[in-house]
Every structure is written in structure tokens, then in C-alpha cells.
């Protein structure tokens, strides 16, 4: 058992020294991205003052017609939020902009600089700052280092496990101790941060593997006995074709009312139009914060008759797909709301400190070994 523990320790140390820099980059950028949505919403300043009286927001058809008349392009989708002070958003392929839902007036560009900053953070977080063809290399490196970090988290829990569950054994590795310096301080911090953040770190790092590799999803589908859906090709990731202008937006308001009635308490509804005029209309209904798959549903209605073509709720899809839909939101912590984001951000910050203290402990161990070797000579 002692030999096995020694092997795990050296593997733990070797992985930490080898992938520490990449883990630090992914962790510090993860900290920067913790409150991305809240910060952008605040910085954009798109808060609408509802008109006095009984003024209503424009109907979807009216908003789409106005946008098409002003831009000369047919919107592919429109999003409304239940918050009367929230802007609506129109989508033209990959492009979108916010509008006043009461007047249809296009709002400003918002916090362009902050969006550029977060975009840079994402590029470093996912691809180590690589763009274009270099992304494949960056993704391969971050994926491998993420798996190594997952081993570090798991093996750290094993190495932390005290030989005896006594206060004397637990005190140095469970709580912070004041007045420590050098190796004793780094050892204390490394253990305390590792212990208290082990569970959220395991969740954050473990879910990240799904973004780098396909085999975690394959395992998930295999465990549930379900067939993994085939991914559709997107033609190299270029901009999608903008939907052709439909003959009219007639009938969309009635479909909207039917969709809204199917999801009492909705927080946001996105109406999506097909590129083919007259094709069924799809509504994405969300009764949560956008990061709760269990509160989302998709309703497709026939354009002419209003009949339900398809209704998809979490209960209608398989267990594997249901679980897979949570991965992104568990990784960012958004599935748990503001508290979940804070916990994920704190875990990322702890990872930075774990890298630092781990490096310092390794450096001191190396210096001590070198000094012993010099004395023998």
C-alpha cells in the first residue's frame, strides 16, 4: 500500500509540474468568465422604460416586418423576455442585435470592448489563444491537460486521506493556519484549497472533457443503452445562409399566443423561422434562467393550421441526451444560478492557487534533493 501511494504521489507531482501552466491559464480565464452574462447585461445598459398607460410590446409579426423593412433582410428568429424592461433580440443568421420591444427601435452596440475582452478570454480558455487552423492544436493541448488535471484532482483526494481520523492529523489539512511561512504555508494552503474545492473542481474539470472529446458522450450513451445521435456537418463552420424572406409574417401572432399559453410562467420565448416559406414554426420556451434544461421545451407548430407538429420536453428525450444537455451549464455553474456560478468561479480561483502552491512545493523538494546530492558528492 505504501508503494502504491508513493507511485500515485509521483504521478500527481509529475502531472502538476507538466500541465501546471496550461491548467493555470484555463483556470484564470475561467475566473474572468465567471459572471460574463451579468457583466455584459450591466455594461450594455439595455434597460427599457415601458411606456406609461396600457402600452403593449409589439407583436412578433409587427417587429419582424419592421426589422425586414429597415434592414432589407428577413430575420431568422426573434427573442422576447417576460421582463418588461428587457430588450427583444432579432437574429439574422449568426448576427443579432437588440431592439426596443415597444417601438422596434434598434438599440446601440452595447459594450463592444467588454465583449471583445470576453471573446479573448474564451479563445485562451478553449484554444490557448490560437485562431484558425491553430485551434485544433490548442484544443488537443487543453483537452489532454484537462484530463491530467482530472487525475490530479482525484489523486489529490487519495493523497489527502489521513491515515488516522484524529484532530492532530486533520488540523493541518482541513483548516487554514496562521503564522506559517514557506513550505509549511504552501502545504497547508495546497491541502485546504484542494479539500474544500475538490467536489466543484471534479464537476468543472470532468464536464470539460465532453468539450474536448467525443468518447465521454459515447460512454454516457452506452451506459444508458441509447443510440448516440449523429452530428450534422456544418460545412466547415462558415456563416450559415440567411433565411429567405417569407411571403408574409401573417399568422405568427396567433402561433405565438398558442406557444406562450403552453408554457405558463415563461421567462423567454424564441420564435425561429425556417428558410422555406410556409414551413412549420419552432418556439424555444424557457421557464428558467436559460441554463436549466429541465425548464426548457421546444414546440413546433404548423404555419397554416396551428396544429402541433412536435413538442419536445425533457421527459420526451432519452436519459443520455437529458444528461448531456446539462454538461455546459454544470461546467460554468450556471445550472445553479448565481450561487452556482460563484462556486464554479471560486473553484477556478482555487485551481490557480493549487498550481502555485504545488509548484512551490515541487521547487522546494527539487532544491532539497539537489542539496542532498551536492553533499554526497
Secondary structure as UniProt FT lines:
FT   HELIX           2..32
FT   TURN            33..35
FT   HELIX           36..44
FT   TURN            53..54
FT   HELIX           60..71
FT   STRAND          77..81
FT   TURN            84..85
FT   STRAND          88..92
FT   TURN            93..94
FT   STRAND          95..99
FT   TURN            101..103
FT   HELIX           112..127
FT   TURN            128..129
FT   TURN            132..133
FT   HELIX           134..160
FT   HELIX           167..174
FT   TURN            178..179
FT   HELIX           182..196
FT   HELIX           198..212
FT   HELIX           215..224
FT   TURN            236..237
FT   TURN            250..251
FT   HELIX           252..261
FT   TURN            264..265
FT   STRAND          268..272
FT   TURN            277..278
FT   STRAND          281..286
FT   HELIX           293..295
FT   STRAND          296..301
FT   TURN            303..305
FT   STRAND          308..313
FT   HELIX           314..316
FT   HELIX           319..324
FT   TURN            325..326
FT   HELIX           327..332
FT   HELIX           334..336
FT   HELIX           337..376
//
